[in-house]
Amino acid sequence: MSKKININGKDVSVDVDENMPLLWFLRDELELTGTKYGCGIAACGACAVHLDGAAIRACVTPVSSVIGKKITTIEGLSEDGSHPLQKAWLANNVPQCGYCQAGQIMGAADFLSKNPKPKEEDIDNVMSAHICRCGTYKRIKKAILEAAADMQEA
């Protein structure tokens, strides 16, 4: 039986060492380079992707643990960058270096799926698990609030 993972809506065959981190499978094997390596110990959030809809850290998740499951990367969040979070990120000039932004957006998308009407304090608490070395936290919070409002209207 073939080992497969559904990545961004497509079934992908897996023929790598079962201990390979999902991050490296995505980046090196599939050339999905939006997911970034930040720390390698699940502390910074740059590598956040969704596993069956919930944010995980791809740098510490072995490929073997996601066989038969659904992974969504930043490339799969929307085909054309039209997800409300992606639009709000740009409208609020959130990215500076941009390195952590894919992980930030994936974390925020998971958060908003569970908390569609967040309070600022909720955003601060959840997003504190994602490190932005440029310090754009105020803009990140504003973008999440705007995206949440847009998602409520839709």
KOLTIPA-996144 format. One line per 3 residues: number of its first residue (from 1); their letters; for each residue z, x, y of N, C-alpha, C, O, CB. Coordinates in pm, whole numbers, plus 50000, padded with zeros to 5 digits. Glycine has a CB too. Example, Ala and Ser with C-alpha at 12.3 -4.5 7.8 and 13.67 -1.06 7.14 Angstrom:
1	AS	50780 51319 49431 50780 51230 49550 50780 51320 49670 50846 51424 49668 50905 51131 49553 | 50708 51285 49775 50714 51367 49894 50787 51290 50003 50804 51341 50114 50572 51408 49940
***
This chain:
1	MSK	50000 50085 49882 50000 50000 50000 50000 50089 50124 50070 50191 50130 50122 49904 50000 | 49922 50049 50219 49908 50126 50342 50026 50100 50436 50075 49987 50446 49776 50093 50412 | 50068 50205 50504 50174 50192 50603 50108 50166 50737 50023 50242 50782 50264 50318 50608
4	KIN	50150 50056 50802 50092 50019 50931 50200 49980 51030 50308 49933 50994 49993 49904 50914 | 50167 50001 51156 50249 49955 51267 50155 49880 51360 50041 49922 51381 50322 50075 51342 | 50201 49769 51414 50121 49698 51513 50157 49756 51650 50270 49741 51697 50147 49542 51507
7	ING	50062 49822 51712 50085 49883 51842 49992 49819 51944 49870 49826 51933 50064 50038 51836 | 50054 49758 52043 49980 49690 52149 49878 49590 52093 49767 49577 52144 49908 49792 52237 | 49919 49519 51987 49836 49414 51930 49736 49458 51825 49661 49376 51773 49764 49348 52036
10	KDV	49734 49588 51794 49639 49638 51694 49716 49706 51580 49809 49782 51604 49539 49737 51758 | 49675 49677 51457 49736 49744 51342 49684 49886 51333 49563 49911 51336 49707 49666 51211 | 49777 49980 51321 49746 50122 51316 49802 50179 51187 49918 50157 51154 49803 50197 51440
13	SVD	49718 50251 51114 49763 50318 50992 49848 50438 51028 49821 50509 51125 49643 50361 50904 | 49951 50460 50947 50044 50570 50970 50032 50669 50856 50058 50637 50740 50190 50518 50984 | 49993 50792 50891 49983 50897 50792 50040 51025 50853 49970 51124 50873 49835 50918 50745
16	VDE	50171 51020 50882 50242 51134 50939 50376 51148 50868 50416 51059 50793 50262 51118 51094 | 50445 51257 50891 50579 51276 50837 50666 51158 50881 50668 51121 50998 50640 51412 50884 | 50738 51101 50786 50819 50981 50816 50929 51007 50918 50980 50913 50978 50881 50928 50689
19	NMP	50966 51132 50938 51069 51165 51036 51014 51194 51175 51091 51218 51268 51147 51284 50988 | 50882 51192 51191 50823 51215 51323 50874 51109 51419 50869 50990 51388 50667 51214 51316 | 50922 51151 51536 50963 51052 51635 50844 50966 51679 50732 51015 51694 51026 51121 51757
22	LLW	50869 50839 51699 50767 50745 51745 50699 50796 51871 50578 50779 51887 50829 50607 51770 | 50773 50858 51960 50716 50911 52084 50598 51004 52055 50493 50991 52117 50822 50986 52164 | 50616 51096 51962 50511 51192 51933 50395 51129 51859 50280 51171 51874 50566 51308 51853
25	FLR	50424 51028 51777 50316 50954 51712 50229 50885 51817 50107 50891 51811 50373 50850 51612 | 50294 50820 51913 50220 50751 52019 50137 50849 52101 50018 50827 52124 50315 50674 52109 | 50201 50956 52146 50135 51050 52236 50033 51140 52165 49919 51152 52210 50239 51135 52304
28	DEL	50075 51202 52056 49990 51303 51993 49888 51246 51895 49775 51294 51888 50077 51402 51921 | 49926 51145 51821 49836 51088 51720 49746 50979 51779 49628 50971 51744 49916 51032 51604 | 49801 50896 51868 49724 50783 51921 49677 50804 52064 49601 50723 52118 49808 50658 51914
31	ELT	49720 50913 52126 49683 50946 52263 49722 50836 52363 49651 50814 52462 49534 50972 52272 | 49833 50769 52337 49891 50673 52431 49995 50751 52511 50112 50756 52473 49956 50548 52356 | 49953 50810 52620 50036 50906 52692 50118 50845 52806 50182 50918 52881 49950 51015 52748
34	GTK	50118 50714 52819 50201 50651 52921 50349 50666 52894 50429 50678 52987 50167 50505 52933 | 50387 50666 52768 50525 50685 52727 50556 50834 52740 50485 50918 52684 50551 50633 52581 | 50662 50867 52813 50691 51007 52846 50809 51062 52768 50898 50989 52724 50717 51020 52994
37	YGC	50807 51194 52752 50922 51268 52698 51008 51308 52817 50959 51370 52912 50877 51394 52614 | 51134 51274 52812 51224 51312 52920 51335 51404 52874 51353 51512 52929 51284 51190 52983 | 51409 51361 52772 51527 51437 52732 51532 51466 52583 51588 51567 52542 51652 51364 52773
40	GIA	51476 51379 52502 51479 51397 52357 51606 51351 52290 51621 51366 52169 51457 51538 52326 | 51700 51296 52367 51828 51251 52310 51863 51107 52348 51979 51067 52339 51941 51344 52355 | 51764 51030 52391 51781 50888 52426 51872 50865 52545 51934 50760 52557 51835 50813 52308
43	ACG	51880 50963 52634 51971 50950 52749 51902 50908 52878 51967 50853 52967 52041 51079 52771 | 51770 50932 52891 51707 50911 53022 51621 50786 53032 51607 50731 53141 51624 51029 53056 | 51563 50740 52923 51484 50618 52924 51336 50635 52953 51262 50536 52953 51539 50528 53023
46	ACA	51288 50757 52977 51146 50778 53006 51057 50735 52889 50940 50702 52909 51120 50926 53039 | 51112 50736 52769 51033 50706 52648 51048 50561 52602 51013 50529 52489 51075 50799 52536 | 51100 50473 52686 51123 50334 52643 50994 50262 52608 50897 50265 52683 51197 50259 52752
49	VHL	50997 50197 52493 50890 50108 52447 50960 49985 52390 51082 49983 52376 50796 50178 52339 | 50884 49883 52358 50943 49764 52297 50917 49764 52147 50805 49787 52102 50886 49636 52361 | 51020 49737 52071 51013 49718 51927 51044 49572 51902 51157 49527 51923 51111 49813 51848
52	DGA	50944 49498 51856 50959 49353 51836 51020 49287 51959 51102 49196 51947 51046 49325 51713 | 50979 49332 52077 51020 49270 52203 51140 49330 52271 51168 49295 52386 51045 49130 52181 | 51214 49419 52206 51334 49477 52265 51312 49626 52294 51251 49697 52215 51456 49458 52171
55	AIR	51362 49670 52408 51343 49810 52448 51421 49904 52356 51537 49880 52323 51388 49831 52594 | 51354 50011 52316 51415 50118 52237 51373 50252 52296 51284 50259 52381 51373 50108 52086 | 51437 50357 52251 51402 50492 52293 51316 50556 52184 51363 50583 52074 51531 50578 52321
58	ACV	51190 50579 52216 51094 50630 52118 51120 50775 52078 51074 50820 51974 50954 50617 52172 | 51193 50849 52162 51215 50991 52131 51308 51012 52013 51305 51118 51950 51272 51062 52252 | 51390 50914 51980 51485 50927 51868 51459 50827 51757 51539 50816 51663 51627 50911 51919
61	TPV	51350 50754 51766 51317 50653 51665 51213 50708 51569 51099 50731 51609 51266 50524 51732 | 51251 50730 51442 51152 50782 51348 51045 50677 51317 51072 50557 51311 51222 50826 51217 | 50924 50725 51298 50812 50637 51266 50844 50550 51144 50806 50433 51140 50684 50720 51239
64	SSV	50914 50606 51047 50945 50531 50925 51025 50404 50952 51017 50308 50875 51023 50619 50828 | 51101 50402 51061 51184 50284 51090 51107 50171 51158 51162 50063 51177 51300 50325 51178 | 50981 50196 51195 50905 50091 51264 50783 50044 51183 50702 49967 51234 50860 50141 51399
67	IGK	50771 50091 51059 50660 50046 50973 50668 49894 50959 50774 49838 50931 50666 50116 50833 | 50553 49829 50978 50545 49684 50964 50596 49607 51084 50602 49484 51080 50622 49642 50845 | 50632 49677 51191 50686 49611 51309 50588 49617 51425 50481 49678 51415 50820 49674 51350
70	KIT	50625 49553 51534 50539 49544 51652 50594 49632 51763 50708 49616 51806 50526 49398 51699 | 50512 49725 51810 50548 49813 51921 50460 49778 52040 50339 49757 52025 50531 49964 51881 | 50520 49772 52157 50445 49756 52281 50479 49873 52371 50596 49900 52398 50476 49620 52352
73	TIE	50376 49942 52417 50393 50052 52511 50354 50005 52650 50308 49891 52667 50308 50176 52469 | 50371 50090 52749 50330 50055 52885 50183 50017 52889 50143 49931 52968 50359 50171 52981 | 50101 50082 52805 49958 50048 52802 49935 49906 52752 49834 49844 52785 49882 50147 52714
76	GLS	50027 49854 52672 50013 49721 52616 50085 49611 52692 50074 49493 52657 50061 49721 52476 | 50158 49648 52796 50232 49547 52873 50134 49449 52937 50157 49328 52935 50320 49614 52981 | 50027 49500 52992 49915 49418 53038 49791 49505 53037 49798 49626 53062 49942 49358 53181
79	EDG	49679 49445 53007 49555 49522 52995 49507 49576 53129 49442 49681 53135 49447 49436 52934 | 49539 49506 53235 49483 49543 53366 49589 49572 53473 49558 49573 53592 49393 49432 53415 | 49713 49595 53431 49818 49624 53529 49864 49502 53606 49920 49515 53715 49772 49728 53624
82	SHP	49840 49384 53552 49872 49261 53625 50009 49202 53590 50043 49095 53639 49767 49159 53599 | 50086 49269 53507 50220 49220 53477 50298 49217 53609 50284 49308 53690 50293 49311 53370 | 50379 49114 53632 50454 49105 53758 50535 49229 53792 50547 49265 53909 50546 48987 53754
85	LQK	50590 49295 53693 50665 49419 53721 50573 49530 53770 50606 49602 53864 50741 49466 53596 | 50458 49544 53707 50364 49647 53750 50317 49621 53894 50306 49714 53974 50243 49653 53655 | 50290 49497 53925 50247 49461 54060 50359 49485 54161 50334 49538 54270 50202 49314 54066
88	AWL	50481 49447 54126 50595 49467 54216 50625 49615 54235 50665 49657 54344 50720 49395 54163 | 50607 49693 54131 50630 49838 54141 50538 49898 54248 50582 49977 54331 50605 49908 54003 | 50412 49859 54244 50316 49912 54341 50343 49857 54481 50338 49931 54579 50172 49878 54298
91	ANN	50372 49728 54490 50396 49665 54620 50517 49726 54691 50522 49728 54814 50417 49515 54603 | 50612 49775 54615 50734 49832 54672 50734 49985 54672 50837 50048 54698 50855 49782 54595 | 50620 50044 54644 50607 50190 54643 50719 50256 54563 50780 50353 54607 50609 50244 54787
94	VPQ	50745 50203 54445 50853 50257 54363 50824 50399 54315 50909 50486 54331 50877 50166 54244 | 50707 50423 54256 50687 50558 54200 50675 50665 54308 50603 50650 54406 50564 50559 54113 | 50746 50772 54286 50722 50893 54366 50651 50990 54273 50529 51003 54280 50857 50954 54425
97	CGY	50725 51058 54188 50656 51145 54092 50594 51060 53982 50494 51100 53922 50753 51250 54031 | 50652 50943 53954 50598 50851 53856 50639 50878 53712 50609 50797 53624 50452 50853 53864 | 50705 50987 53687 50732 51028 53550 50813 50925 53471 50779 50896 53356 50804 51160 53550
100	CQA	50917 50873 53529 51005 50781 53456 50960 50636 53461 51018 50550 53395 51145 50791 53511 | 50857 50608 53539 50825 50470 53571 50784 50384 53453 50820 50266 53449 50717 50467 53670 | 50711 50438 53357 50675 50356 53240 50801 50311 53166 50812 50194 53128 50583 50436 53145
103	GQI	50894 50402 53147 51019 50366 53081 51101 50269 53163 51162 50177 53109 51102 50490 53053 | 51102 50289 53294 51174 50196 53384 51115 50056 53370 51189 49958 53355 51166 50244 53532 | 50984 50046 53376 50918 49916 53368 50942 49851 53232 50970 49731 53226 50766 49930 53393
106	MGA	50934 49927 53125 50957 49869 52993 51102 49822 52978 51128 49718 52918 50924 49972 52883 | 51196 49898 53033 51336 49855 53032 51356 49729 53114 51427 49638 53073 51427 49965 53084 | 51291 49724 53230 51303 49607 53316 51239 49484 53252 51291 49373 53265 51238 49634 53452
109	ADF	51126 49503 53183 51060 49390 53117 51149 49331 53008 51158 49209 52994 50926 49434 53057 | 51213 49417 52931 51307 49369 52828 51422 49293 52894 51459 49185 52850 51361 49488 52744 | 51477 49352 52999 51588 49289 53071 51549 49151 53124 51623 49055 53104 51633 49379 53187
112	LSK	51434 49140 53190 51393 49012 53247 51361 48908 53139 51373 48788 53164 51272 49031 53337 | 51321 48953 53022 51296 48857 52914 51425 48790 52868 51422 48679 52814 51228 48926 52795 | 51537 48857 52889 51667 48803 52850 51744 48745 52967 51834 48663 52948 51749 48910 52785
115	NPK	51710 48786 53087 51782 48746 53208 51680 48719 53319 51663 48803 53407 51885 48855 53252 | 51612 48604 53315 51504 48579 53410 51548 48557 53555 51465 48562 53646 51429 48460 53365 | 51676 48535 53576 51727 48516 53713 51841 48616 53737 51957 48577 53746 51776 48369 53735
118	PKE	51806 48743 53746 51911 48845 53754 51977 48853 53890 51918 48820 53994 51854 48980 53720 | 52101 48896 53887 52174 48930 54009 52159 49080 54029 52132 49153 53934 52327 48887 54001 | 52176 49124 54152 52162 49267 54182 52255 49351 54095 52217 49458 54048 52190 49293 54329
121	EDI	52377 49303 54075 52474 49377 53994 52426 49391 53849 52445 49495 53787 52610 49307 53997 | 52363 49285 53796 52308 49290 53660 52201 49397 53650 52196 49474 53553 52251 49153 53619 | 52114 49402 53750 52007 49502 53751 52067 49642 53755 52026 49729 53679 51912 49481 53872
124	DNV	52164 49662 53843 52228 49794 53852 52287 49835 53717 52271 49950 53675 52339 49792 53959 | 52355 49743 53651 52420 49775 53524 52319 49811 53416 52336 49911 53346 52505 49657 53477 | 52214 49731 53402 52116 49755 53297 52030 49877 53327 52005 49960 53240 52028 49632 53279
127	MSA	51985 49887 53449 51891 49994 53482 51959 50129 53501 51892 50231 53514 51814 49959 53607 | 52091 50132 53501 52161 50260 53510 52137 50344 53384 52165 50464 53383 52312 50238 53530 | 52086 50282 53279 52053 50354 53157 51919 50427 53167 51878 50496 53074 52050 50257 53039
130	HIC	51850 50411 53280 51722 50478 53305 51738 50571 53424 51778 50528 53532 51607 50374 53330 | 51708 50697 53403 51726 50796 53508 51596 50815 53586 51489 50833 53528 51773 50930 53449 | 51608 50810 53718 51497 50839 53808 51538 50961 53889 51626 50953 53975 51461 50715 53901
133	RCG	51474 51072 53861 51510 51196 53931 51474 51191 54079 51530 51267 54158 51442 51314 53865 | 51381 51104 54116 51342 51092 54258 51438 51000 54335 51437 50999 54458 51198 51038 54269 | 51519 50923 54263 51618 50838 54327 51564 50713 54391 51612 50672 54497 51690 50915 54428
136	TYK	51464 50651 54331 51406 50529 54390 51477 50402 54343 51414 50296 54331 51258 50520 54355 | 51604 50411 54318 51678 50298 54261 51677 50173 54347 51668 50062 54293 51820 50339 54237 | 51685 50187 54478 51683 50067 54565 51548 49997 54555 51542 49874 54552 51711 50106 54712
139	RIK	51441 50074 54549 51307 50014 54536 51287 49954 54398 51221 49851 54384 51198 50118 54565 | 51344 50017 54296 51336 49963 54160 51405 49826 54157 51350 49730 54103 51402 50060 54057 | 51523 49818 54214 51597 49691 54216 51518 49584 54291 51507 49470 54244 51736 49710 54282
142	KAI	51462 49620 54405 51384 49524 54484 51262 49477 54405 51230 49358 54405 51340 49587 54619 | 51194 49569 54338 51077 49533 54259 51114 49440 54144 51040 49345 54115 51009 49659 54204 | 51225 49465 54078 51269 49378 53968 51301 49238 54020 51264 49138 53958 51392 49438 53896
145	LEA	51368 49230 54132 51399 49099 54191 51271 49024 54227 51260 48903 54203 51487 49115 54316 | 51174 49094 54285 51047 49030 54320 50971 48987 54197 50915 48877 54194 50961 49126 54404 | 50967 49070 54096 50898 49035 53973 50964 48914 53907 50896 48824 53857 50896 49155 53876
148	AAD	51096 48911 53907 51168 48798 53849 51131 48669 53921 51108 48566 53857 51321 48821 53856 | 51125 48674 54053 51087 48555 54132 50943 48514 54099 50914 48395 54084 51101 48584 54284 | 50853 48611 54089 50714 48580 54056 50702 48519 53917 50624 48426 53895 50628 48705 54065
151	MQE	50780 48570 53825 50776 48519 53688 50833 48378 53681 50788 48297 53599 50854 48611 53594 | 50929 48347 53766 50985 48211 53770 50882 48111 53823 50876 47997 53777 51113 48207 53857 | 50803 48154 53919 50702 48068 53978 50586 48040 53882 50524 47934 53887 50648 48129 54105
154	A	50558 48136 53794 50441 48124 53705 50460 48023 53596 50371 48003 53514 50409 48257 53643
***
